[in-house]
Amino acid sequence: MQNISEYRDFLASRGMPQEKINQYVESLEKADEYFKSMGKELLKAKVEDFRKYVAYLIECGENSYDELMPVGRYVYMMDMKDAWIYYAAILGGNTIYPSIRERLEDVAGKNICDLVFDEVDVPPLGSSPEEYPKATRQLMNQLDSELPPNVYRKVLAGNHHKIPSEWFLKHKKWLEELDGDIDAWLKKMHDSAVAELEEHLKEDKVWFEQVITQGIVDYVKNNQELLSGVRKGEWIYNLKFPYAPQEYLDAEEDLMKRYYMCHCPLARSGILSGEQVPLDWCYCSAGYAKFRYDIVFGEETEVEVLESVLGGSDKCRFRILIPEKWR
């Protein structure tokens, strides 16, 4: 198989131990053999071919994260944009249900946790995003029946994507260097985000799951709430960056704008299918948005969902309460 040595170096550069690298290479070679048996080349495969491979793994009961992600990392390395976007979509929510379950047990106890999750039919890992809204609705219905909103919103607003705190240590350092000037700090973060998008545009690199265009760069550049925030009094206001930003900017229909805005692999397809997930599910996204502030301010912050595509808006907007000692 081509590029195995390059793939090993790619994984090592991300701090992966040798034993894990060997495991990833073995899984990648297994995928390569599958494609050969189908008369195809992995490097020339289309998204539909990868869907069939993932369906094959699910059918065989071999759809673990460590079987799926090795191919995802490889197609990312090889700049196979459509294939990487597909893998990001099917694996992006893999931590969320288990993490919510863990936080729910911590907040409400094991009995309530079991009552809630016993009624949720979680699809197998690797399933199409279209299969998730039903389970997410079940989860929200159970949370609403067992807990008051202020409690289940707190449960949902955790770091369920398991973002490493190290991602935001530079932001913490910036605030310290600016002597706690939150307005200057938010501007610095925004300037940095715009520069990063400009770099990805120049180098034609996928930014997370998005292909960056000049229109996207201008969209972010013209609104500091995007990829940073704006302080108003004791609150910081954030706008969610769209999941499919160019499609969002180009869309004329409100329904499609809502769909292209939504990042959540466990809810977004329900916008089109009618399997509507309640707005309060967006406290999970709010937890993602606020985690940076938790790290920078050194304590868990309070967050509110102001607008959401699940509530009918064409945007998702949150506000984060600045802790008293930083006001």
Number of C-alpha atoms within 10 A of each C-alpha: 11 9 11 13 10 13 20 17 13 16 21 14 10 8 9 15 11 12 8 13 19 14 14 24 19 14 18 24 17 14 21 19 16 16 20 12 10 11 9 15 16 21 15 10 13 14 17 11 17 19 18 12 17 23 17 14 18 16 11 9 11 15 19 13 12 13 19 23 20 22 24 21 19 24 19 21 16 13 14 18 18 17 23 22 20 19 24 18 20 21 19 18 20 18 13 18 20 13 18 23 19 16 21 23 16 12 15 15 12 14 9 17 21 13 13 22 20 11 13 18 13 17 13 15 19 23 18 19 21 16 18 23 24 20 21 23 20 18 23 21 16 19 23 16 11 16 14 10 13 8 15 22 23 17 25 27 25 23 25 24 18 12 12 11 13 11 11 17 13 12 19 20 13 20 20 14 11 13 11 15 14 20 15 14 22 22 16 17 19 22 16 14 19 23 14 14 23 18 14 18 18 12 10 13 16 19 13 12 18 18 19 23 17 12 13 21 19 13 17 19 18 10 15 21 22 21 20 25 24 20 17 10 9 13 18 22 20 25 21 20 20 22 18 18 21 18 15 22 15 12 15 10 10 14 16 16 22 24 26 25 25 26 19 20 21 26 26 25 22 22 20 13 10 9 19 18 25 15 15 19 23 28 22 22 24 28 28 19 24 24 24 23 22 21 18 19 17 11 11 16 18 18 23 18 21 17 18 24 22 23 17 14 16 21 22 24 22 25 24 23 18 20 17 7 6 10 12
